[in-house]
């Protein structure tokens, strides 16, 4: 099923431990730029327990707007040095 506007989707991420319980640091690659966020456990999925080296996982985001090949997404949590909305390649989106 293809993502739709105003839908929750997930994108690939590297997940690290956070400072507090139930918090994680997440790194995502958006158009060649690595973006870091601090998010609650409600917004990440992973199979291995996150370590300081990071583990593969997914970040749950909301689709704001879709075009043929791009998507504007709303990022959860606290974005480090950036904005709460970003543009991502549409091929990264997976229905959550």
N, C-alpha and C positions, 0 to 999 in steps of 0.2 A: 504494500500500500504506500502511495506517495504522500509525503508531508503536505499539510494544508496550512493556510494562514491561521494564526491563533491556536496552534497545536503544540503540545509538549513533545519534543523530540530529544534524541541524545546524539552527541558528537564525540569522537575519539578524544581521549585525554590521558595525560600522565598524572597519577594521583600520588600525593605525598601526605605524610601525617600532618595534622594541624597542631596548633599550640594547645587548644582545649579539647576536651572530650567531645565527640560528635562533630568535630570540625576537621576539614581537610583542605590542603592547598592543592590546587589543580592547575596544570599547565595545558593550554590548548594552542594549536597552530592555526592561526587565521590569516590566510593569504600571505604566508611566509613570515608572519610576525608571531612570536611566542607571547601569549597573554597569560598572566597568572591571576588566580582568584582564590579567595578564602570562602569556602561554602560549607553549609551544614551537610551532614550525612544524607539528608533527604534528596540532595541534588547529584549524588555520585553513585556509580555502581562499579564494582571491581570483583575479580575472582580471588586475588591474593591480597593478604594484609599489606597495606601501604608501608613502605620503608623509606628511609632517607634517600635512597637511590631512585625511588619512584616505581610504580607498577602501572601496567596498562589498565585503562578503565574507560568510563564514559561519564560525561557531564550532561545533565538534563537541562535543556534550554527551551525557551518558548519562541516559536516562529512569529515574527511581527509582519513580515512581508516577503513574498516569494516572487522571483523573476525566473526566466528560463534557466539560468545557470547559477544564480546567487540567491542568498536568503539573508534578510536582516533578522538577527536574533537578539532576544533580550537575555542578558547574562545574569545568573543569580549571584547572590552574595556580594562580596566586596572585591571589586576589580582593582588590582594594584597598578596605579599610574595610568588609568584609562577610563573609558566610559562604560555605562551599563548596556549599551547596544553596540553590535558589531556586525560586519558583513562576513559571511562564510560561503564557501563553495557549496552549492546545493548537494553535491555528491557525498558530502560528509554526513548529511542528516540521515538518521535512522529513526523510525517511529519507535517511541519509548514504550 
